[in-house]
Amino acid sequence: MEPAGNQQQQQQEQQQQQQQQDQQQQQQQQDQHQQQQQPDQNQQQQQQQQQQQQQQQQQHQQQQQQQQQQQQQQQQQLTM
């Protein structure tokens, strides 16, 4: 029973991480179009900084998800 439950949680982790990676790719494509329209270098630099901040936030979310799932696994062992 325990290993089956753990496998399901791992599959959910992988799906969530893939969705976050897709979002990052979409942001990069949009930013490239904006850079072509705006010739000013200063504005381009500001957009790049915003990208980096958003990516860092997504990484923090991944860490939080892993911590929550570890707690769930511990609870299952105690109940069994």
Sequence and secondary structure as in RCSB ss.txt:
>XXXX:A:sequence
MEPAGNQQQQQQEQQQQQQQQDQQQQQQQQDQHQQQQQPDQNQQQQQQQQQQQQQQQQQHQQQQQQQQQQQQQQQ
QQLTM
>XXXX:A:secstr
 HHHHHHHHHHHHHHHHHHHHHHHHHHHHHHHHHHHH   HHHHHHHHHHHHHHHHHHHHHHHHHHHHHHHHHHH
HHHH 
